[in-house]
Amino acid sequence: MPLYHKLGDFPQKRHTQFEKPNGGFYYEQLFGTEGFHGHSSLSYHVHRPTQVKEILNSYSVEPKIAIGKNIKSLLFKGFELKPENDFLDSRKAMLVNKDCVIGLAAPKESLRNYFYKNADADEMLFIHKGKGKLRTMLGNIPFEYGDYLIIPRGIIYQIEFETEENRLFYVESYSPFYTPKRYKNQSGQHLEHSPFCERDFILPSELETHDEKGDFLIKIKKEGMIHEVVYATHPFDVVGWDGYNFPYGFSIHNFEPITGRVHQPPPVHQTFETATFVVCSFCPRLYDYHPKAIPAPYNHSNIDSDEVLYYVDGDFMSRNNIEQGHITLHPKGIPHGPAPGAMERSIGHKETQELAVMVDTFRPLMVTEEAMGLDDGKYYKSWTE
């Protein structure tokens, strides 16, 4: 996260004594990334954050692969994914490689009976349907339709929904999420040409501090396994923290599109980046204004990346028969572009109301059995005339 943020109480000098009002000391924890080199925060706990009482069940959640080496363009009907009550059970991996997991979730109930921590990956949750609150050890974040939630690995959290119909598109990344370097100066401040700025981030607030002992179940995801670990104290016992490593939100509706006289390439829509993929936001915008402009994208070769598009809302002008919740995969190795007739239809149009999230991975994606259960079976032939 490119911002310094703080909540609660902490000592003026790091790594020094921080006394409790009634005697004893608070316990400091460094919460960092990339060893001691990346972004980090220092949190101060009522109890030692290390008190494991028991390790119960451990079970695999590794996705089952249907297509390991793929050359076929595919379309998955995401809203056909059946809702499930439990938050973790509802999460279904669709596309995976060594760098990330791309999936869907349709949880009906809030996560209250246990806490969750992803020990391997940073998480990006995109809220397609639903409203509620992300509760974390470093504070709470309200969310609604169109919000991205960025949750660094190691964050302990629960999620509360005010709604029963909830649809999430998510990405787990084995390298941290950042905003694009070209949008920032050397100090990390977003520049004037950036399509968003620091004011747009939804930062943690409402720090919960629980001084409770007992049996607190945390489900920890690590190396394709879920480990059920019982801690002796409530994981939300932080009295204060400061730093640069924390969860935050960003609304896709606050992304300000970059437009031009002729069609702009996909990087102008970039919202996040990692070492191994990028995330782009396609938002309502004016079309190109050259008198001979073709608003539809030109055909392009997928040589260096697999392209995943998650369709959120509006009429996606470059494709035919696209609906909310659809996911398309355009694999590296073959070109793709507008559907037949889309280029011609786009000429003369002044604006689009499309809303979509794109993930471009630098390594090929494998297709899971869960994804193939939502496959339309014919998308790869949709460019024939």
Number of C-alpha atoms within 10 A of each C-alpha: 20 15 15 13 15 21 18 18 14 23 13 9 8 10 12 10 15 18 13 10 8 6 7 11 15 21 18 23 17 14 21 20 17 10 9 10 8 11 19 20 19 19 25 24 23 23 21 15 19 11 11 13 15 13 14 11 10 14 11 12 16 11 17 16 18 14 15 14 12 16 16 17 21 23 24 23 19 26 17 12 20 10 20 15 14 16 20 16 13 20 20 22 24 26 24 23 15 12 19 21 21 22 22 25 25 28 25 19 20 18 20 13 10 14 22 23 22 21 17 18 24 21 26 24 19 26 24 21 18 21 20 18 16 22 24 26 24 30 25 21 21 20 22 17 19 21 22 24 22 24 26 28 25 19 20 21 24 21 19 17 20 13 14 16 14 20 23 24 24 23 23 25 23 19 21 23 24 15 19 17 13 11 18 17 11 8 7 13 15 20 13 11 11 18 17 20 17 12 9 14 16 18 19 22 17 13 21 18 19 17 15 15 12 11 15 19 23 23 23 20 22 15 13 12 14 22 19 20 20 19 20 19 23 22 26 23 22 29 22 23 25 19 19 18 24 29 27 22 22 22 18 23 14 16 20 17 17 16 16 12 14 15 17 16 11 13 13 15 21 21 24 19 19 17 14 17 20 21 23 20 24 26 23 18 16 16 23 22 17 12 10 11 17 21 28 23 17 15 12 11 15 16 12 14 20 22 22 23 21 23 23 25 17 16 17 21 19 19 17 14 8 18 17 18 23 21 28 22 24 24 28 23 16 14 12 18 17 19 18 15 13 18 19 12 14 19 16 15 15 12 13 18 14 16 21 22 21 22 22 23 24 18 18 23 27 19 24 20 17 20 24 18 14 19 19 13 13 11 15 17 11 13 13 7 7
